[in-house]
Amino acid sequence: MTSTVDRPALLDRYRNVCVIGAGVIGASWTALFLAHGLKVVVNDPQADIETTVKGALLKIGPTLRELGLPHESLDRNLRFETDLERAVAGADLVQENGPEQPEWKQRLWVRIEKAVPKYALLLSSSSARPATEQGREMKDASRLLVGHPFNPPHLIPLVEVVPGERTEPKAVEDAVAFYEALGKVPRVLKKEIQGFVANRLQRAIMREACYLVQEGVVTVDELDDIVTSSIGLRWAVNGPFSSFHMGGGPQGLESFFQHLGKNMAASFKVNPPVELDEKLQRRIIDQAAVSFGRRPIPEMERKRDDAQVALLRALSSLPAQDGRKS
């Protein structure tokens, strides 16, 4: 994947980063920032947060190595600060990863606004709370926007950049340039919407997956195999629209809609109920337990990350597709 971004110069502009909340997402961001030579201050109230984050760095290290990034002694540019105001003082950029609670985020940004430099970029990893809502109590929310990653951020390229109603265009440009300098694939949403885009698609697929298990059409592991052996492979190379464009023949989407549009429109109106009650949840849990659920999650994560790295390498070796950004 190529980019015209001058990565060293751009990242030097954001040399000092504050990561607020160092759970799974925050620790992953921390590892990626450190691997790119940034200085990171972690603010998190957990008593054992230093041990937790350093343990995560060791766990993430092999993946960073496979991505061609520094992975040893990352904590030399890492420090921890439990006081929020001291943590953000002097920060060029803040990446927030706290609870998905509107009131909590609103109080947080008001405090940060008073302590952080005026030029700082304020980013939230939120997957549910739009920037307009988060910054409602701020006097100046022009530098606040959502930078929602797909888990884990150190590996999966996508970042959904979602400005709020008061976000200035320059802040959006800065956020895109920053994430590109990290090797990410930022995509700016044209408007705020609940759940943003990737999670809405993921939820729609998960809903249908639960319905198929509910109806006894397939088991959990059979459904996973069907996805990874078909649309999972397809969508790693082409998204839904370009895939159906090719499926339409020489006339592309025009021919596709001409032949299948009516049937598809009719199917969109059919919305069979999914009762995700305790009974269905237990069925899914039990089926998983006799399949992949027997493997330790750290082992699954290691295999997942290795496979994702191999896939990213394969995709990056291909020439850029016409009409698409590389």
Disulfide bonds with the S-S distance in Angstrom:
none
